Amino acid sequence: MSATTQIKIPTSKNQLLSQVLERINADEEISAIWEMTNTNAMKRMGYSDHGPVHFQIVANGALRMCRILVKKNVPMGIVKDYGLTTDHAEVVILLASLFHDFGMMINRSGHEEYSLFIALKVMDRILSFLPMREKTILIGETEHAIINHRDDGQPTTIEAGIVRIADALDMSEGRSRMPFEQGEVNIHSLSAYAIDHVDIVEGQKTPIEITILMNNSSGLFQVDELLKEKIKGSGLEKYIQVKAYVQGDSEKKLITEFTLPTSA
């Protein structure tokens, strides 16, 4: 894997995460899989990026959310149910963030299911240095997060909910603009083009506040129709507040701020 495609994340003091990331960055099979997922997505189907850049954005956003929740005393599933550590939870989040679209190397339709058996083989090797119980639990929890990032997913762990939402947050600064650039002008392409920036911070009313800056109010489709569906059923509804802002002078604004209701 070339230096330009190395995954870089803030590992903090998590030595386990650092070791797993080092193994991932040195693995030729993972590099080849990512090349194939991106080839199928971008060159053959005209979709947005589904390669290392996407996976790094998802991983960074997911780890950011995880660390905010831990700081706010929200326990991760792997800690609460198996007595492992937050370090283990971060590994699950990293693996699911980087491997959730492996199945795109085979086919777009059903790629979530295909990702499971490809990731299983890869994780068996990447996590081979761990005791069997830890390795088995990490693999199972990661597989749960992978399958539940799909549209009708129903995560039962905080880690899986985090990855599901982080995947949907990769929408800014040209990340989802390929259909628009290719001339496919519809609400999906217009709204994707309207998103300028996404920020994940500690909130005042909820542990996590997601701020989305838009240059056009069509971006509300991304927020209210697409992101909302990813948050719904994630298990994180009560922990997240989403605020979207329209900035700039390119249109007559009906609104300047929009707050997405994420829980009843």
C-alpha positions in Angstrom: 0.0 0.0 0.0 1.4 3.4 -1.0 2.0 6.1 1.5 -0.9 8.1 0.0 -3.4 5.4 0.9 -2.2 4.7 4.5 -5.0 5.0 7.0 -4.3 7.7 9.5 -6.4 8.0 12.7 -5.7 9.4 16.2 -4.9 6.3 18.1 -4.3 8.3 21.3 -3.0 5.9 24.0 -4.7 2.9 22.6 -1.8 0.5 21.9 -4.2 -2.2 20.8 -5.7 0.1 18.2 -2.2 1.1 17.0 -1.1 -2.5 16.6 -4.2 -3.4 14.6 -3.9 -0.3 12.4 -0.3 -1.1 11.7 -1.2 -4.6 10.5 -4.0 -3.2 8.3 -1.7 -0.7 6.7 0.9 -3.4 5.9 -1.6 -5.9 4.5 -1.5 -6.3 0.7 -4.8 -8.1 0.5 -6.7 -5.3 2.2 -5.1 -2.8 -0.2 -6.2 -4.9 -3.2 -9.7 -5.2 -1.9 -10.0 -1.4 -1.4 -8.7 -0.9 -5.0 -11.5 -3.2 -6.3 -14.2 -1.6 -4.2 -13.3 1.8 -5.5 -13.0 0.6 -9.1 -16.4 -0.9 -9.0 -18.0 2.1 -7.3 -16.4 4.9 -9.2 -15.2 3.7 -12.6 -17.9 1.1 -13.3 -21.0 2.4 -11.6 -20.4 6.1 -11.3 -20.9 6.3 -7.6 -19.0 8.3 -5.1 -15.7 7.2 -3.6 -15.7 3.9 -1.7 -12.0 3.5 -1.2 -9.5 4.3 1.6 -10.4 8.0 1.7 -14.0 7.2 2.5 -13.0 4.6 5.0 -10.6 6.9 6.8 -13.3 9.6 7.0 -15.8 7.1 8.5 -13.2 5.8 11.0 -12.2 9.2 12.2 -15.8 10.3 12.6 -16.8 7.1 14.3 -13.9 7.2 16.8 -14.7 10.8 17.5 -18.2 9.9 18.5 -17.0 6.9 20.5 -14.7 9.0 22.6 -17.3 11.7 23.2 -19.7 9.1 24.4 -17.1 7.4 26.7 -16.3 10.8 28.1 -20.0 11.2 28.9 -20.0 7.8 30.6 -22.0 6.0 27.9 -20.6 2.4 28.0 -19.7 0.6 24.9 -21.4 -2.8 24.2 -18.3 -4.8 24.3 -17.4 -3.4 27.7 -20.9 -3.8 29.2 -21.6 -7.3 27.8 -18.2 -9.0 27.7 -16.1 -7.2 30.3 -13.6 -6.1 27.7 -12.2 -2.5 27.5 -12.9 0.7 25.6 -9.7 0.0 23.7 -11.4 -3.2 22.3 -14.5 -1.1 21.4 -12.3 1.3 19.4 -10.8 -1.7 17.5 -14.4 -2.9 16.6 -15.2 0.6 15.4 -12.0 0.8 13.3 -12.5 -2.6 11.7 -16.1 -2.0 10.9 -15.4 1.5 9.5 -12.6 0.2 7.2 -14.2 -3.1 6.2 -18.0 -2.4 5.9 -17.9 -2.0 2.1 -15.6 -4.9 1.3 -18.5 -6.5 -0.6 -18.4 -3.8 -3.2 -15.5 -5.7 -4.8 -18.2 -8.2 -5.8 -21.4 -6.3 -6.3 -23.2 -3.2 -5.1 -26.5 -5.0 -4.4 -26.0 -7.1 -1.3 -22.6 -5.8 -0.6 -23.3 -5.7 3.1 -23.7 -9.5 3.2 -20.7 -10.1 0.9 -18.6 -7.9 3.2 -19.2 -10.3 6.1 -17.4 -13.3 4.7 -14.6 -11.3 3.1 -14.0 -9.4 6.4 -14.1 -12.6 8.4 -11.2 -14.1 6.5 -9.2 -10.8 6.8 -9.9 -10.3 10.5 -8.9 -13.9 11.3 -5.4 -12.9 10.1 -5.2 -9.3 11.3 -6.3 -10.3 14.9 -4.3 -13.5 15.1 -2.0 -12.1 17.8 -4.9 -11.9 20.3 -6.2 -14.5 22.8 -8.9 -16.6 21.2 -11.8 -15.2 23.3 -10.8 -11.6 22.6 -10.4 -12.3 18.9 -13.7 -14.1 18.6 -15.6 -11.4 20.3 -14.0 -8.6 18.3 -14.8 -10.4 15.0 -18.4 -11.0 16.0 -19.0 -7.5 17.2 -17.4 -6.1 14.0 -19.5 -8.3 11.8 -22.6 -7.1 13.6 -21.6 -3.5 12.9 -20.9 -4.3 9.2 -24.2 -5.9 8.5 -26.2 -3.2 10.3 -24.8 -0.3 8.3 -27.3 -1.1 5.6 -30.5 0.9 5.2 -32.7 -1.4 7.1 -30.1 -2.3 9.8 -31.0 -2.4 13.4 -27.8 -2.2 15.5 -28.0 -3.6 19.1 -24.6 -2.2 20.1 -23.4 1.4 20.5 -20.4 0.6 18.4 -22.5 -0.6 15.5 -24.8 2.5 15.8 -21.8 4.7 15.7 -20.4 3.2 12.5 -23.9 3.3 10.9 -24.1 7.0 11.5 -20.5 7.8 10.7 -20.9 6.2 7.3 -23.7 8.5 6.5 -21.7 11.6 7.6 -19.2 11.3 4.7 -21.0 13.9 2.7 -19.0 17.1 2.6 -16.6 18.9 0.4 -17.2 17.0 -2.8 -17.5 13.6 -1.3 -20.8 12.7 -2.8 -20.8 14.9 -5.9 -19.9 12.5 -8.7 -23.5 12.0 -10.0 -23.9 15.8 -10.2 -20.5 16.2 -12.0 -21.6 13.5 -14.5 -24.8 15.5 -15.3 -27.3 13.4 -13.3 -29.2 16.3 -11.8 -31.8 15.2 -9.3 -32.6 15.8 -5.6 -29.9 13.2 -4.6 -27.1 14.8 -6.6 -28.2 18.4 -5.9 -28.4 17.8 -2.1 -25.1 16.1 -2.0 -23.4 19.0 -3.8 -24.9 21.4 -1.2 -23.0 20.0 1.8 -19.9 22.0 2.6 -18.8 20.7 6.0 -19.7 18.3 8.7 -18.4 18.7 12.3 -18.8 16.4 15.3 -18.5 18.0 18.7 -19.6 17.7 22.3 -23.1 19.0 22.6 -24.8 21.0 25.4 -28.2 19.2 25.3 -26.9 15.8 24.1 -23.4 14.2 24.3 -22.9 14.6 20.6 -23.8 17.5 18.4 -23.4 17.2 14.6 -23.2 20.5 12.7 -23.7 20.5 9.0 -22.9 23.6 6.9 -24.7 23.9 3.5 -24.4 26.3 0.6 -27.9 25.6 -0.5 -31.1 24.5 1.2 -31.4 21.4 -1.0 -28.9 19.9 1.3 -31.7 19.4 3.8 -32.7 16.3 1.8 -29.4 14.7 2.8 -30.1 15.7 6.4 -33.8 15.0 6.8 -34.3 12.1 4.5 -30.9 10.2 4.5 -29.1 11.0 7.7 -32.3 10.8 9.7 -32.9 7.3 8.5 -29.4 6.2 9.6 -29.9 7.7 13.0 -33.3 6.2 13.4 -32.9 2.7 15.0 -29.2 3.2 15.6 -29.6 3.2 19.3 -27.9 6.6 19.5 -31.0 8.7 19.0 -31.0 10.1 22.6 -27.3 10.9 22.4 -27.2 13.0 19.2 -28.5 16.4 18.1 -28.1 17.4 14.4 -28.1 21.1 13.4 -27.8 22.2 9.8 -27.1 25.8 8.6 -27.4 27.4 5.2 -24.6 29.9 4.6 -23.6 32.1 1.7 -25.6 34.4 -0.7 -26.3 32.1 -3.6 -30.0 31.8 -3.0 -33.0 33.4 -1.3 -33.1 31.6 2.0 -36.3 30.4 3.5 -34.3 29.1 6.5 -30.8 29.7 8.0 -30.9 26.9 10.7 -32.5 23.5 10.8 -32.5 21.1 13.8 -33.2 17.5 13.1 -35.3 15.7 15.7 -33.5 12.5 16.4 -35.6 11.1 19.2 -39.2 11.2 20.3 
